[in-house]
């Protein structure tokens, strides 16, 4: 059987719907069953949870493809997605707070499974990842110990011992919760934890998840057809409903949200298609000699700095000790993702070197190695070449290579890399996977969930890319001026458009990235537009350059105003609020998390 990681790599690299469909078929029962327990048996909500999880899988395919198994990630994602949906449904039902309404507990029946069922998924998430993975593989997916050992890099006997120890830890968790788990705990879980998903759900999830992710081979016409079908079915349901008015109202709200989400995805696809269908900027080569100018005091990446998000970190140690790192690697194996997380959370360069030696062709290893400050110029060029080869569809590799060529005074090579980057749709900096891996490392070291999530985000905020952008944008700006001075106005305009395109890459940041990343993109695009004729057309919707500048200025102003409200609130958040804040940020982006925080505390 083809491993999960190979299927996911196949989908990430070729957008193979067949590979993604096979992943859904393998794991749909696990995801659906975990969701069904947490939404109190509501099959429709469980299907919504499953769609959310598999849509997220499609979006993060590139970063997740380095995992040997997806079982643990899917199970945890279902847990968080279900919790969000339950809170949303309770909020609508009670018509009170916008967020953070917990589901009402019910008295559990006496039967063993009925006692365990309501608490199973919460209890599972109190275990460490390695223990949770072992239980999922054996008792949820009914895999033999030899197969588990193969997936986890253990022999059969060691795998058996890990599963048995993990089961005892789970039993202890239940006892702490006041639930006396029977000696038949293993058989009760095996018999009941995973149920058969509804017929046809896998096929439905495959198509809708790929559509929602915006990465499948579905055309805009197909998406429009799906939207019309949802509208038609929704109209029939609402027209024929005989339930109470509140239920009908909730159905209408949910339908509007689904249609809005699909419209957003169609708009995003249309924008990307328009960008790729345009003739890409192609400045003439050879480029004229560049006249290097001093950098301006006002940096295009300095319009908005991050808020005081990390006040809670004062006096706390972000760097893990050697003992903590080794314990984490022992539990998770010395695979590429684990070694990189250990390196980032400890700062030990030996761990990066180990990853480099063991996994020289892994794109994320190459990405991390590019920023190693101890590299010689020749070594950095070598790693940039490796990064480009290992991820040929990722425009970020070309941008980083262009930056390096500018530093070396090789302008023509830099321009060639910029042209190559502008023709690629993907822009992947692996931030979502990095945050999740770092979070797991902190959790394994005994940090609370709130601190682990905050520390992981903090590590990501220190990513060296933004610190290099200022010089990069200045180099391209000097290139545009050199073309203009040489009488080549077309190439000068192309160079400015390349800056604007790079800014738009950052503006369209994926969920999980911080607001400052969006504002870096906005500031870069404003920097490029500021050098253009304000009355010239810009984009395909009748806008002028000045119209776009006004629009971007409003976005920056809105973020600054929101940041002023968020800054004092973050310093008073409880641990539970930090967890909820981080979950929203990872799922929808930091701006959504900010608005949730202001809605909860800022308007009392």
VEXDREN-2710 file (C-alpha; in Angstrom, 1 decimal):
% VEXDREN-2710
k/r/px/py/pz
1/UNK/0.0/0.0/0.0
2/UNK/1.3/3.4/-1.0
3/UNK/2.3/5.4/2.2
4/UNK/0.3/8.5/3.1
5/UNK/3.3/10.7/2.7
6/UNK/3.9/9.6/-0.9
7/UNK/0.2/10.1/-1.8
8/UNK/0.4/13.6/-0.3
9/UNK/3.6/14.4/-2.1
10/UNK/2.0/13.3/-5.3
11/UNK/-1.0/15.5/-4.7
12/UNK/1.2/18.5/-3.6
13/UNK/3.4/18.1/-6.7
14/UNK/1.0/17.2/-9.4
15/UNK/-2.5/18.1/-8.0
16/UNK/-3.5/14.5/-8.5
17/UNK/-7.1/14.2/-7.4
18/UNK/-6.8/10.4/-7.5
19/UNK/-4.0/10.5/-4.8
20/UNK/-6.0/12.9/-2.6
21/UNK/-9.2/10.8/-3.0
22/UNK/-7.3/7.7/-1.8
23/UNK/-6.1/9.6/1.3
24/UNK/-9.7/10.6/2.0
25/UNK/-11.0/7.0/1.6
26/UNK/-8.3/5.8/4.0
27/UNK/-9.0/8.2/6.8
28/UNK/-12.6/9.4/6.4
29/UNK/-14.0/6.9/9.0
30/UNK/-11.5/8.0/11.6
31/UNK/-12.2/11.7/11.1
32/UNK/-15.9/11.3/10.8
33/UNK/-16.2/9.2/14.0
34/UNK/-14.0/11.6/16.0
35/UNK/-16.2/14.5/14.9
36/UNK/-19.4/12.6/15.5
37/UNK/-18.6/12.1/19.2
38/UNK/-17.8/15.7/19.7
39/UNK/-20.8/17.1/18.0
40/UNK/-23.2/14.9/20.1
41/UNK/-24.1/12.6/17.3
42/UNK/-25.2/15.3/14.8
43/UNK/-24.3/13.6/11.4
44/UNK/-24.6/16.9/9.5
45/UNK/-22.2/18.7/11.7
46/UNK/-19.8/15.7/11.7
47/UNK/-19.7/15.9/7.9
48/UNK/-19.0/19.7/8.1
49/UNK/-16.1/18.9/10.5
50/UNK/-14.7/16.3/8.1
51/UNK/-14.9/18.7/5.2
52/UNK/-13.0/21.3/7.2
53/UNK/-10.3/18.8/8.1
54/UNK/-9.7/17.5/4.5
55/UNK/-9.8/21.0/3.1
56/UNK/-7.1/21.9/5.5
57/UNK/-5.2/18.8/4.4
58/UNK/-5.4/19.9/0.8
59/UNK/-4.2/23.4/1.6
60/UNK/-1.2/22.2/3.7
61/UNK/-0.3/19.2/1.5
62/UNK/3.2/20.4/0.8
63/UNK/4.2/20.9/4.5
64/UNK/2.4/17.8/5.7
65/UNK/3.9/15.5/3.1
66/UNK/7.0/15.0/5.2
67/UNK/5.0/13.2/7.9
68/UNK/5.3/9.4/7.8
69/UNK/1.6/9.0/8.8
70/UNK/-1.3/11.5/8.8
71/UNK/-3.4/9.7/11.4
72/UNK/-2.4/11.8/14.4
73/UNK/-2.6/15.1/12.5
74/UNK/-6.0/14.3/11.1
75/UNK/-7.3/13.2/14.5
76/UNK/-6.1/16.4/16.2
77/UNK/-7.4/18.6/13.4
78/UNK/-10.8/17.0/13.7
79/UNK/-10.7/17.7/17.5
80/UNK/-10.1/21.4/17.0
81/UNK/-12.5/21.7/14.1
82/UNK/-15.3/20.0/16.0
83/UNK/-14.7/22.1/19.1
84/UNK/-15.1/25.3/16.9
85/UNK/-18.3/24.1/15.3
86/UNK/-19.8/23.1/18.7
87/UNK/-19.0/26.5/20.1
88/UNK/-20.5/28.2/17.0
89/UNK/-23.7/26.2/17.2
90/UNK/-24.1/26.9/20.9
91/UNK/-23.5/30.6/20.3
92/UNK/-26.2/30.7/17.6
93/UNK/-28.6/28.7/19.7
94/UNK/-28.2/30.9/22.8
95/UNK/-27.9/34.2/20.9
96/UNK/-25.4/35.5/23.5
97/UNK/-21.6/35.8/23.1
98/UNK/-20.1/35.6/19.7
99/UNK/-17.5/33.0/20.9
100/UNK/-16.4/30.7/23.6
101/UNK/-19.7/29.0/24.5
102/UNK/-19.0/25.5/25.7
103/UNK/-21.4/22.6/25.0
104/UNK/-23.7/21.6/27.8
105/UNK/-22.6/18.3/29.5
106/UNK/-25.2/15.5/29.7
107/UNK/-25.4/12.7/32.2
108/UNK/-23.6/9.7/30.8
109/UNK/-25.3/6.4/30.7
110/UNK/-23.9/3.5/32.7
111/UNK/-22.6/1.4/29.8
112/UNK/-18.8/1.5/29.5
113/UNK/-18.8/3.0/26.0
114/UNK/-21.4/5.6/27.0
115/UNK/-19.2/6.7/29.9
116/UNK/-16.1/6.9/27.8
117/UNK/-17.5/8.4/24.6
118/UNK/-18.1/12.0/25.8
119/UNK/-14.6/12.2/27.3
120/UNK/-12.5/10.1/24.9
121/UNK/-11.2/12.8/22.5
122/UNK/-10.4/15.3/25.3
123/UNK/-8.6/12.5/27.2
124/UNK/-6.7/11.5/24.0
125/UNK/-5.4/15.0/23.6
126/UNK/-4.0/15.0/27.2
127/UNK/-1.5/12.4/26.0
128/UNK/1.8/13.2/24.3
129/UNK/1.7/13.0/20.5
130/UNK/3.7/9.7/20.4
131/UNK/1.3/8.0/22.9
132/UNK/-1.7/9.3/21.1
133/UNK/-0.3/8.2/17.7
134/UNK/0.3/4.7/19.1
135/UNK/-3.3/4.3/20.3
136/UNK/-4.8/5.7/17.1
137/UNK/-2.8/3.3/14.9
138/UNK/-3.6/0.2/17.0
139/UNK/-7.1/0.7/18.5
140/UNK/-8.7/3.2/16.1
141/UNK/-7.2/1.9/12.8
142/UNK/-6.7/-1.7/14.0
143/UNK/-3.1/-2.0/12.7
144/UNK/-0.8/-4.8/13.8
145/UNK/2.2/-4.1/15.9
146/UNK/4.6/-5.0/13.1
147/UNK/3.0/-2.4/10.8
148/UNK/3.0/0.2/13.6
149/UNK/6.6/-0.4/14.2
150/UNK/7.3/0.1/10.5
151/UNK/5.6/3.5/10.6
152/UNK/7.2/4.7/13.8
153/UNK/10.7/3.3/13.1
154/UNK/10.4/0.6/15.9
155/UNK/10.6/-3.2/16.0
156/UNK/7.5/-5.1/16.6
157/UNK/8.1/-5.7/20.4
158/UNK/9.0/-2.1/21.1
159/UNK/5.8/-1.0/19.2
160/UNK/3.7/-3.4/21.4
161/UNK/5.3/-1.9/24.6
162/UNK/4.6/1.6/23.4
163/UNK/1.0/0.9/22.7
164/UNK/0.5/-0.8/26.0
165/UNK/2.1/2.0/28.0
166/UNK/0.1/4.5/26.1
167/UNK/-3.1/2.7/26.9
168/UNK/-2.2/2.7/30.6
169/UNK/-1.6/6.5/30.4
170/UNK/-5.0/6.9/28.8
171/UNK/-6.6/4.9/31.6
172/UNK/-4.9/7.2/34.1
173/UNK/-6.3/10.2/32.4
174/UNK/-9.8/8.8/32.6
175/UNK/-9.3/8.1/36.3
176/UNK/-8.3/11.7/36.9
177/UNK/-11.5/12.7/35.2
178/UNK/-13.5/10.5/37.6
179/UNK/-14.2/7.8/35.0
180/UNK/-13.3/4.3/36.1
181/UNK/-12.1/2.7/32.9
182/UNK/-12.7/-1.0/32.9
183/UNK/-10.0/-3.6/32.2
184/UNK/-11.7/-4.0/28.8
185/UNK/-10.8/-0.5/27.8
186/UNK/-8.9/-1.7/24.8
187/UNK/-11.7/-3.8/23.4
188/UNK/-14.3/-1.0/24.1
189/UNK/-12.3/1.5/22.2
190/UNK/-11.5/-0.9/19.3
191/UNK/-15.2/-1.8/18.9
192/UNK/-16.7/1.7/19.1
193/UNK/-14.1/4.4/18.4
194/UNK/-14.4/4.3/14.6
195/UNK/-17.7/4.0/12.8
196/UNK/-18.4/3.7/9.1
197/UNK/-18.9/7.1/7.5
198/UNK/-22.1/7.6/5.3
199/UNK/-22.0/6.1/1.8
200/UNK/-20.6/8.6/-0.7
201/UNK/-19.1/10.9/1.9
202/UNK/-15.5/10.2/0.8
203/UNK/-16.3/11.2/-2.8
204/UNK/-18.1/14.3/-1.7
205/UNK/-15.3/15.4/0.7
206/UNK/-12.7/14.9/-2.0
207/UNK/-14.4/17.2/-4.5
208/UNK/-15.5/19.9/-2.0
209/UNK/-12.2/19.9/-0.1
210/UNK/-10.2/20.4/-3.3
211/UNK/-12.6/23.1/-4.4
212/UNK/-12.4/24.9/-1.1
213/UNK/-8.6/24.6/-1.0
214/UNK/-8.4/26.2/-4.4
215/UNK/-5.7/23.8/-5.5
216/UNK/-7.5/21.0/-7.3
217/UNK/-8.1/20.8/-11.0
218/UNK/-11.7/22.1/-10.6
219/UNK/-12.4/25.0/-13.0
220/UNK/-14.2/28.1/-12.1
221/UNK/-17.2/26.8/-14.0
222/UNK/-17.3/23.7/-11.8
223/UNK/-17.1/25.8/-8.7
224/UNK/-20.0/27.9/-9.9
225/UNK/-22.0/24.8/-10.6
226/UNK/-21.3/23.5/-7.1
227/UNK/-22.5/26.8/-5.7
228/UNK/-25.7/26.7/-7.7
229/UNK/-26.3/23.2/-6.6
230/UNK/-25.8/24.1/-2.9
231/UNK/-28.2/27.0/-3.4
232/UNK/-30.8/24.8/-5.1
233/UNK/-30.6/22.1/-2.5
234/UNK/-30.7/24.7/0.3
235/UNK/-33.8/26.3/-1.2
236/UNK/-35.6/23.0/-1.4
237/UNK/-34.7/22.2/2.2
238/UNK/-35.8/25.5/3.5
239/UNK/-39.0/25.5/1.4
240/UNK/-40.0/22.1/2.7
241/UNK/-39.0/22.6/6.3
242/UNK/-41.6/22.3/9.0
243/UNK/-39.2/22.7/11.9
244/UNK/-39.2/25.6/14.3
245/UNK/-38.3/29.1/13.1
246/UNK/-35.0/29.1/15.0
247/UNK/-33.9/26.0/13.2
248/UNK/-34.8/27.5/9.8
249/UNK/-33.0/30.7/10.7
250/UNK/-29.8/28.7/11.6
251/UNK/-30.0/26.8/8.3
252/UNK/-30.3/30.0/6.3
253/UNK/-27.3/31.5/8.2
254/UNK/-25.2/28.4/7.5
255/UNK/-26.2/28.3/3.8
256/UNK/-25.2/32.0/3.4
257/UNK/-21.8/31.3/5.1
258/UNK/-21.2/28.3/2.8
259/UNK/-22.1/30.4/-0.3
260/UNK/-19.9/33.3/0.9
261/UNK/-17.0/31.0/1.4
262/UNK/-17.3/29.5/-2.1
263/UNK/-17.6/33.0/-3.6
264/UNK/-14.4/34.0/-1.8
265/UNK/-12.6/31.0/-3.2
266/UNK/-13.9/31.7/-6.7
267/UNK/-12.7/35.3/-6.4
268/UNK/-9.3/34.1/-5.2
269/UNK/-9.0/31.7/-8.1
270/UNK/-10.1/34.3/-10.6
271/UNK/-7.6/36.8/-9.3
272/UNK/-4.8/34.2/-9.5
273/UNK/-5.8/33.1/-13.0
274/UNK/-5.8/36.7/-14.2
275/UNK/-2.3/37.3/-12.8
276/UNK/-1.0/34.1/-14.4
277/UNK/-2.7/34.8/-17.7
278/UNK/-1.2/38.2/-18.0
279/UNK/2.1/38.5/-19.9
280/UNK/4.6/38.3/-17.0
281/UNK/7.0/41.2/-16.5
282/UNK/10.1/40.5/-18.5
283/UNK/12.7/43.2/-18.2
284/UNK/15.2/43.2/-21.1
285/UNK/18.6/41.6/-20.7
286/UNK/21.4/42.3/-20.3
287/UNK/20.3/44.7/-17.6
288/UNK/22.0/48.2/-17.5
289/UNK/24.6/48.8/-14.8
290/UNK/22.9/49.5/-11.5
291/UNK/23.5/52.7/-9.7
292/UNK/23.3/51.7/-6.1
293/UNK/21.7/54.4/-3.9
294/UNK/21.5/54.7/-0.1
295/UNK/18.5/53.0/1.5
296/UNK/15.7/55.4/2.5
297/UNK/15.0/55.9/6.1
298/UNK/11.4/54.9/5.6
299/UNK/11.5/51.2/5.0
300/UNK/8.7/49.7/2.8
301/UNK/8.4/46.9/5.4
302/UNK/8.1/49.2/8.4
303/UNK/4.6/50.5/8.3
304/UNK/3.4/48.2/11.1
305/UNK/5.4/46.4/13.7
306/UNK/4.0/43.4/15.6
307/UNK/2.0/44.3/18.7
308/UNK/3.0/43.5/22.2
309/UNK/1.9/39.9/21.7
310/UNK/4.6/38.4/23.8
311/UNK/4.4/40.2/27.1
312/UNK/3.5/36.8/28.7
313/UNK/7.0/35.5/27.7
314/UNK/8.9/37.8/30.0
315/UNK/11.0/35.7/32.4
316/UNK/10.3/32.5/30.6
317/UNK/12.8/30.4/28.7
318/UNK/12.1/29.9/25.1
319/UNK/15.1/27.7/24.4
320/UNK/14.8/24.0/25.2
321/UNK/17.7/22.3/27.1
322/UNK/19.7/19.5/25.5
323/UNK/17.8/17.0/27.8
324/UNK/14.4/18.3/26.7
325/UNK/15.4/18.1/23.0
326/UNK/16.7/14.6/23.3
327/UNK/13.5/13.5/25.0
328/UNK/11.5/15.1/22.2
329/UNK/13.6/13.4/19.5
330/UNK/13.4/10.0/21.3
331/UNK/9.6/10.2/21.3
332/UNK/9.2/11.6/17.7
333/UNK/12.2/10.1/15.9
334/UNK/15.1/11.9/14.2
335/UNK/13.2/12.7/11.0
336/UNK/13.7/15.9/9.2
337/UNK/10.7/17.8/10.7
338/UNK/11.7/16.7/14.2
339/UNK/15.3/17.7/13.9
340/UNK/14.3/21.1/12.4
341/UNK/11.9/21.7/15.3
342/UNK/14.5/20.7/17.8
343/UNK/17.0/23.1/16.1
344/UNK/14.6/26.1/16.1
345/UNK/13.4/25.6/19.7
346/UNK/16.9/25.0/21.1
347/UNK/19.2/27.0/18.8
348/UNK/21.7/24.1/18.7
349/UNK/23.4/24.2/15.2
350/UNK/24.4/20.5/15.5
351/UNK/20.8/19.6/15.0
352/UNK/20.6/21.5/11.8
353/UNK/23.8/19.9/10.6
354/UNK/22.3/16.5/11.4
355/UNK/19.2/17.3/9.4
356/UNK/21.4/18.6/6.5
357/UNK/23.5/15.4/6.5
358/UNK/20.6/13.0/6.7
359/UNK/18.0/14.8/4.5
360/UNK/20.0/16.9/2.0
361/UNK/17.2/16.9/-0.6
362/UNK/14.3/17.8/1.7
363/UNK/13.0/21.3/0.7
364/UNK/12.4/22.4/4.3
365/UNK/15.9/21.3/5.3
366/UNK/17.2/23.3/2.4
367/UNK/15.0/26.3/3.4
368/UNK/16.3/26.2/6.9
369/UNK/19.9/25.8/5.8
370/UNK/19.7/28.9/3.5
371/UNK/19.4/31.1/6.6
372/UNK/22.4/29.5/8.4
373/UNK/24.6/32.5/9.3
374/UNK/27.7/30.4/9.3
375/UNK/27.6/29.5/5.6
376/UNK/30.1/30.8/3.2
377/UNK/28.7/32.5/0.0
378/UNK/29.5/29.4/-2.0
379/UNK/27.7/27.2/0.5
380/UNK/24.7/29.5/0.6
381/UNK/24.5/29.4/-3.2
382/UNK/24.7/25.6/-3.1
383/UNK/21.7/25.4/-0.7
384/UNK/19.7/27.9/-2.7
385/UNK/20.2/25.7/-5.8
386/UNK/19.2/22.7/-3.7
387/UNK/16.1/24.5/-2.5
388/UNK/15.1/25.4/-6.1
389/UNK/15.5/21.8/-7.3
390/UNK/13.6/20.2/-4.4
391/UNK/10.6/22.5/-4.8
392/UNK/10.5/23.6/-8.4
393/UNK/7.0/25.1/-8.2
394/UNK/7.7/27.3/-5.2
395/UNK/8.3/30.9/-6.2
396/UNK/9.9/31.6/-2.8
397/UNK/13.0/29.6/-3.9
398/UNK/13.4/31.9/-6.9
399/UNK/13.0/35.1/-4.9
400/UNK/15.6/34.0/-2.4
401/UNK/17.9/33.1/-5.2
402/UNK/17.4/36.5/-6.8
403/UNK/18.2/38.2/-3.5
404/UNK/21.5/36.3/-3.3
405/UNK/22.4/37.2/-6.9
406/UNK/21.8/40.9/-6.2
407/UNK/24.1/40.6/-3.2
408/UNK/26.8/39.1/-5.4
409/UNK/26.4/41.8/-8.0
410/UNK/25.0/39.3/-10.6
411/UNK/22.1/41.4/-11.8
412/UNK/21.2/39.4/-15.0
413/UNK/20.9/36.2/-13.0
414/UNK/18.8/38.0/-10.4
415/UNK/16.4/39.3/-13.1
416/UNK/16.1/35.7/-14.5
417/UNK/15.1/34.4/-11.1
418/UNK/12.6/37.2/-10.7
419/UNK/11.0/36.4/-14.0
420/UNK/10.8/32.7/-13.1
421/UNK/9.2/33.5/-9.7
422/UNK/6.6/35.8/-11.3
423/UNK/5.3/32.9/-13.4
424/UNK/4.7/30.5/-10.5
425/UNK/1.5/30.3/-8.5
426/UNK/2.9/28.7/-5.4
427/UNK/4.5/30.7/-2.6
428/UNK/5.2/28.4/0.3
429/UNK/7.3/29.4/3.4
430/UNK/6.2/26.3/5.5
431/UNK/5.1/28.6/8.3
432/UNK/2.0/26.4/9.3
433/UNK/4.1/23.2/9.5
434/UNK/6.9/25.0/11.4
435/UNK/4.5/26.4/14.0
436/UNK/2.9/23.0/14.6
437/UNK/6.2/21.2/14.9
438/UNK/7.6/23.7/17.3
439/UNK/4.5/23.6/19.3
440/UNK/4.8/19.8/19.7
441/UNK/8.5/20.2/20.8
442/UNK/7.5/22.7/23.5
443/UNK/4.6/20.5/24.7
444/UNK/6.9/17.5/24.9
445/UNK/9.2/19.6/27.2
446/UNK/6.3/20.1/29.6
447/UNK/5.2/23.6/28.7
448/UNK/1.5/24.3/28.9
449/UNK/-0.6/24.3/25.8
450/UNK/-1.0/28.1/26.0
451/UNK/2.8/28.7/26.3
452/UNK/3.7/26.1/23.7
453/UNK/1.4/27.7/21.1
454/UNK/2.6/31.2/22.0
455/UNK/6.3/30.2/21.9
456/UNK/5.8/28.5/18.5
457/UNK/4.2/31.6/17.0
458/UNK/7.0/33.7/18.5
459/UNK/9.7/31.5/16.8
460/UNK/7.9/31.9/13.5
461/UNK/7.7/35.7/13.9
462/UNK/11.5/35.7/14.1
463/UNK/11.9/34.1/10.7
464/UNK/14.7/35.9/8.9
465/UNK/12.8/36.6/5.7
466/UNK/11.4/40.0/6.5
467/UNK/14.8/41.3/7.7
468/UNK/16.1/40.6/4.1
469/UNK/13.2/42.1/2.3
470/UNK/14.2/45.7/2.8
471/UNK/17.5/45.3/0.9
472/UNK/15.8/43.1/-1.7
473/UNK/13.1/45.6/-2.6
474/UNK/15.7/48.4/-2.6
475/UNK/17.8/46.4/-5.1
476/UNK/14.8/45.9/-7.5
477/UNK/13.9/49.6/-7.1
478/UNK/17.5/50.5/-8.1
479/UNK/17.2/48.1/-11.1
480/UNK/14.0/50.0/-12.2
481/UNK/15.8/53.3/-11.9
482/UNK/18.7/52.0/-14.0
483/UNK/16.3/50.9/-16.7
484/UNK/14.6/54.3/-16.7
485/UNK/18.0/56.1/-16.9
486/UNK/18.9/53.9/-19.8
487/UNK/15.8/54.9/-21.7
488/UNK/14.0/51.6/-21.3
489/UNK/10.7/52.7/-19.6
490/UNK/9.0/49.3/-20.3
491/UNK/11.6/47.3/-18.4
492/UNK/11.5/49.9/-15.6
493/UNK/7.8/49.4/-15.3
494/UNK/8.2/45.6/-15.4
495/UNK/10.7/45.8/-12.5
496/UNK/8.3/47.9/-10.4
497/UNK/5.5/45.4/-11.2
498/UNK/7.7/42.6/-9.9
499/UNK/7.9/44.4/-6.6
500/UNK/4.2/44.8/-6.5
501/UNK/3.7/41.1/-7.4
502/UNK/6.0/40.1/-4.5
503/UNK/4.0/42.3/-2.1
504/UNK/0.7/40.6/-3.2
505/UNK/2.3/37.3/-2.4
506/UNK/2.7/38.4/1.2
507/UNK/-0.8/40.0/1.3
508/UNK/-2.4/36.7/0.4
509/UNK/-0.8/35.0/3.4
510/UNK/-2.2/31.6/4.3
511/UNK/-4.1/31.0/7.6
512/UNK/-1.7/30.9/10.6
513/UNK/0.5/33.7/9.5
514/UNK/0.8/36.9/11.5
515/UNK/-0.7/40.2/10.6
516/UNK/2.7/41.9/10.2
517/UNK/3.3/39.5/7.3
518/UNK/0.2/40.8/5.5
519/UNK/1.3/44.4/6.2
520/UNK/4.8/43.7/4.9
521/UNK/3.1/42.7/1.7
522/UNK/0.9/45.8/1.6
523/UNK/3.8/48.1/2.3
524/UNK/5.9/46.4/-0.5
525/UNK/3.1/46.9/-3.0
526/UNK/2.6/50.5/-1.9
527/UNK/6.3/51.1/-2.3
528/UNK/6.1/49.9/-5.9
529/UNK/3.0/51.8/-6.7
530/UNK/4.5/55.0/-5.3
531/UNK/7.0/55.0/-8.2
532/UNK/4.3/54.6/-10.9
533/UNK/2.1/57.1/-12.6
534/UNK/-0.9/57.4/-10.2
535/UNK/-3.4/57.8/-13.1
536/UNK/-2.3/54.8/-15.0
537/UNK/-4.5/51.7/-15.0
538/UNK/-3.8/49.0/-12.5
539/UNK/-5.3/45.5/-12.4
540/UNK/-8.2/44.3/-14.4
541/UNK/-11.2/45.9/-12.7
542/UNK/-10.8/49.5/-13.9
543/UNK/-8.7/50.6/-11.0
544/UNK/-6.0/53.2/-11.2
545/UNK/-2.7/53.1/-9.4
546/UNK/-4.0/55.8/-7.0
547/UNK/-7.2/53.8/-6.4
548/UNK/-5.1/50.9/-5.3
549/UNK/-2.9/53.1/-3.1
550/UNK/-5.9/54.4/-1.4
551/UNK/-7.3/50.9/-0.8
552/UNK/-4.0/49.7/0.6
553/UNK/-3.7/52.7/2.9
554/UNK/-7.1/52.0/4.3
555/UNK/-6.1/48.4/5.1
556/UNK/-3.0/49.5/6.9
557/UNK/-4.9/52.1/8.9
558/UNK/-7.5/49.5/9.9
559/UNK/-4.8/47.1/11.1
560/UNK/-3.0/49.8/13.1
561/UNK/-6.3/50.8/14.8
562/UNK/-7.1/47.2/15.6
563/UNK/-3.6/46.6/16.9
564/UNK/-4.0/49.5/19.3
565/UNK/-7.1/47.8/20.8
566/UNK/-5.5/44.4/20.9
567/UNK/-2.2/45.3/22.5
568/UNK/-3.4/45.9/26.1
569/UNK/-5.9/43.1/25.9
570/UNK/-3.3/40.4/25.2
571/UNK/-1.5/41.1/28.4
572/UNK/-4.5/40.1/30.5
573/UNK/-5.5/36.9/28.6
574/UNK/-6.0/33.7/30.5
575/UNK/-4.2/30.5/29.4
576/UNK/-7.5/29.2/28.0
577/UNK/-8.0/32.4/26.0
578/UNK/-4.4/32.0/24.7
579/UNK/-5.3/28.5/23.4
580/UNK/-8.5/29.8/21.8
581/UNK/-6.6/32.8/20.3
582/UNK/-3.9/30.5/18.9
583/UNK/-6.4/28.0/17.5
584/UNK/-8.2/30.8/15.6
585/UNK/-4.9/32.3/14.4
586/UNK/-3.8/28.9/13.0
587/UNK/-7.1/28.2/11.3
588/UNK/-8.0/31.7/10.0
589/UNK/-5.0/34.0/10.5
590/UNK/-4.0/36.5/13.2
591/UNK/-6.5/39.3/12.1
592/UNK/-9.5/37.0/12.8
593/UNK/-7.9/36.2/16.2
594/UNK/-7.5/39.9/16.9
595/UNK/-11.1/40.6/16.1
596/UNK/-12.3/37.7/18.3
597/UNK/-10.2/39.2/21.2
598/UNK/-11.6/42.7/20.7
599/UNK/-15.2/41.4/20.5
600/UNK/-14.7/39.4/23.7
601/UNK/-12.9/41.9/25.9
602/UNK/-12.8/45.3/24.1
603/UNK/-16.4/46.1/24.1
604/UNK/-17.5/45.4/27.6
END
